Amino acid sequence: MTHKTALILEGGAMRGLYSAGVLDIFMKNNINADVVYGVSAGALFGLNYKSRQIGRALRYNLKYANEKNYMGLYSLITTGNIMNKDFCFQKLVYELDKLDFETYKNYPVDFYAVVTNLQTGKPEYIKIDDAKKDMEYFRASGSMPFVSKPVEINGNLYLDGAMSDAVPFKKVLETNFEKIIVILTRPLGYRKKDLHLPYKLFYGKYPNLVETAKNYYKEYNSTMDLIEKYEQENKIIVFRPSKLIKVKRIEKDTNKLQRIYDLGVSDCMDKLDKIKEYLKESYPCNEK
């Protein structure tokens, strides 16, 4: 099957609220994609695009950012996970700010969450049609190394998809898409450095994962080079923060969370005419 438009969502923990701002404007303006690839926070916040819940990602993050049972050091010490499994993937989605599972299931967008297989060290692209049934894949995609326990699903162990494919642009290029939209959470020109993190110490019994993680920054930078090339050739549309707002991965300052979300909104509004023009051939319904 030939798809028309792919949407790629980078992670970055709370920087992902930038993407949430962009996606809310997409929903308000009928900017559609056929397939979404979400990585880490890109998957966790991006699922609201398929469930059509404008404002949800911002709302619950502002409300619970300083709740000790949400995410942070307290959760890490008491549960072994920086994100509290029971709070984030049970209480939050079923009680406190309910995910619309039915709309997610029925809305005609294919959603893939990217996870990293510990044994192979390779990314897996999991198509999630039923968020209620497969919520563990979302959890796995956002399970940051060093501060999360591996998530076991069907006998396989998984961690954060960003370890193996932080921005699955090359994966998307393998498929015959007419249009590609990329939402990044770092400003133009950002590149990663080798931080010499202790992957071997923590994950020594998974040599393939260690090798993947060791070369992670090279793969990321190579992908950014390719994205910028395609962008300059006007083949794709890229959203990225137009200015630097320093947001910690586990940010507790709600003013900063609001600011990074608002930047996503304003950056998207600035490009609204451009993206509608870009998608016009694929989606004539976007023309008013």
Salt bridges, closest charged atoms under 4 A:
ASP97 OD1 - ARG56 NE 3.64
ASP97 OD2 - ARG59 NE 2.72
ASP110 OD1 - LYS127 NZ 3.80
ASP129 OD1 - LYS127 NZ 2.74
ASP130 OD2 - LYS105 NZ 3.70
GLU136 OE1 - ARG139 NE 2.80
ASP194 OD2 - HIS196 ND1 3.55
GLU211 OE1 - LYS214 NZ 3.31
GLU219 OE2 - LYS170 NZ 2.98
ASP225 OD1 - ARG191 NH2 2.83
GLU228 OE2 - ARG191 NH1 3.06
GLU231 OE1 - ARG240 NH2 3.00
GLU233 OE2 - LYS229 NZ 3.05
GLU233 OE1 - LYS235 NZ 2.99
GLU277 OE1 - LYS280 NZ 2.97
